[in-house]
């Protein structure tokens, strides 16, 4: 039994075919895969909430990559 796969390149197509084969041969694999996807989605939602709460991300999902204003450092060195 072989799965088939389509992808942007040969490597991706082989990966998709392998996953399809695993689903055919090991029925629990699909359930495990779905559980992992749910966990990833939950973790992404938690991370997004944290970024929104601390002001790093707005409601639209845009991340503020500007650095906060830093204190002025005195870079003058006395050469005595």
N, C-alpha and C positions, 0 to 999 in steps of 0.2 A: 504494500500500500504506500503510495507516494502522494504527497500534497503538491499542489502547484502554486507558484508564486509569481507575482508581477511587481516590478519595482523600477526605480529610475536607473539602476545599474544591476549588474549581475549579482553582486553581493547582497543587495536588498532583496532581489527576487529569490535568492537562495534562502535568506532568512525567513521570508514570508512562507516559502514552501515548507521549510522545517517546522515552523510554528503550526501550519495547517496539518502536517503529518502528526505532530504531537497531539493535536486536538482529536484526530481520528483514532490514534492508538491509545491515548491515555485520556479518557473522558474527564478525569479530575483536573487535568491541566487547564481546561477552559475555565473551570470554577476558580482555580487558583489565580489565573490571569485576571479574571474579573475582580477578585478580591484585592489584588495588588493595585489595579487601576483605581478602585474606590479609595483605598488608603492614600494613594498619591494625590487624588483629587481633594480629599479631606485635608491633607497636609498643605497643599497649595492654598486652599481656602484659609487655613490657619495662618500661614505665612503672609498672605495678602492682608488679612485682618490686622496682623501685627504691624505691617508696613504702613497701613492706613492710620492706625492708632498712634504711631510715633511720628507721623507726618512725612514719612519718606515717600509715600505714594498717595495720589489723590483717588477719588472715587472712580474715575475713568481708567485707572490702571497705569497712569503716567508716573514714572519714578522721577523724583527731584534729584538730579545728579549734581546739582550745584553744591559746592562745599559751603558749610556755614562760615560766616565771617570769622576769621581767626584774629587773635590778638596781635597787635603790632609788636614785632620783635625788633630790638635794637641790634642791628648788624654791624655797628661801628666797632672796630677793633683798635685798641690803642697799641701802637708799636713803639714802646719805649725801650 
